[in-house]
């Protein structure tokens, strides 16, 4: 399989695989809602998966209608200049927030279970550097 990221785009299968991996990793972090849902926590995972598949289908259809544009350009095209930029800003802000939460979860796991004496900032910087290197490569 060839890497098609030279132009900055990924295929639908790659996107669906990435969403699936994200969902699988998220299900491993269910400790915060298991006390609320108890035996029904599997239903939450199914609802999350259904919502993610729905979003993948919407993004795939938008990518077909606007093949040469990224999501921010598509938002400006659909919602107009001002509202499109606001929606794009909220979207980017959401993913920065999500990235910060994931970094915090990894840091908490490592300091709680693997290396409790290691300073938190060392773990966070190392994890972010490895992720940045992986994205760059």
N, C-alpha and C positions, 0 to 999 in steps of 0.2 A: 504494500500500500504506500503510495507516495504522499508526501507532505505537501498540502496545497495551501500553506499559510504564507507563501511568498507574497501574495496579493492582499493579505490581511483578512481573508474570509475562511470560514470553516463550512464543511458540508452539513446538511441536515442530520445525517447519521452521527457525525461528530458532536453536534450540538445536543442531540437527544441523549447520546452517551454521557456527555458532561452533566446534563441535568439529572440523569439516572444516578451517576456517581455522587452528585451533590445530595440527592435525596437519600441515598444509602448511608452516606456519612451523617446526615441529619438524623436519621432514625437511631443512630448509635448514641445520640445526645438527648435521649428522651427522659432523662432523669428528672428534669424540671417539671414535666407535666404528668409523670406517671402516678404521682400521688393524687392528682385530680381525676384522671381518666380510669385509673386502676386497670381492670380487665379489658376495658374498651379502648386502650391506647392503640391497638392495631387499626381501629376505625380512623383515627386521626392520621395515621400513616397513609391509609388508602385515600382519604380526602386530599392530603397533601400531594400524593402522586397524581391524582386526577386533575387537580388544579395545575400542577406543573405540566402535564401532558397537554392540557388546554392551552396554556401559554406557549408551549412549543409549537402547537398547530397554528396559533395566531401569528407568531413571529415568522414561521415558515411561509405562511400565505402572504404576509407583508413583504417578505424577502422576494417572493415571486413577482409581486406587483411592482416593486421598486428594486430591480436587480443590482443597480450600480450605486446604491446609497446605503449608508450605515443607519443604525437605529435613530440617532439624533437627527439626521437629515430627514428620515421618514417622519419623525414626530413633527418637524417644522413644516413638512409638506401636508400632513393630515390636519394638524391643529392650527396652523398658521404660525407666523413668526414668533409672536409674543408667548402665546399659550404653549406652542411647541417647545420653546426654550425652557419654559417653566416645567413642563412635563419631563423633559430631558434632564433638567437639573434635579428634580425629585428622584428620577430613576438612578442617576449617578450617585446622588446622596444616599439613597437606599443601599446601593451596592458597597459604597465606602463604609457605611454603618455595619452591613453584614460582614464585610471583610474584617473590620475591627472586632466584632463579636467572635468570629471564628478564630482570629489570632488570640484573643483572650481565652477562649475555650482550650486551645492547644497549650497555651502557657499554663493554664490551671491544671490541665492533665499532667503535664511534664513536672511541674513543681510539686503537685500532690502525690504522684505515684512513682515517678522515675528519678528525679533529681531534686529533692526538697531543699538542698542547701544552695542551689544555683540561684543567683539573682534573677528576678523576673525580666529585667531589661535585656539580659544576655540571651535568654530564650526567645524573646519577642524579636530582637534584631536578627538573630540567627534564622528563625523561621521565615521572616519577611525577606531576608537576603536569599535564602534558598528558593522561595517562591518567585522572586524577581528574576533570579537566574534561570529558573525553569521556563518562565514566560518568555524571557529574552531568547533562549535557545529554541 
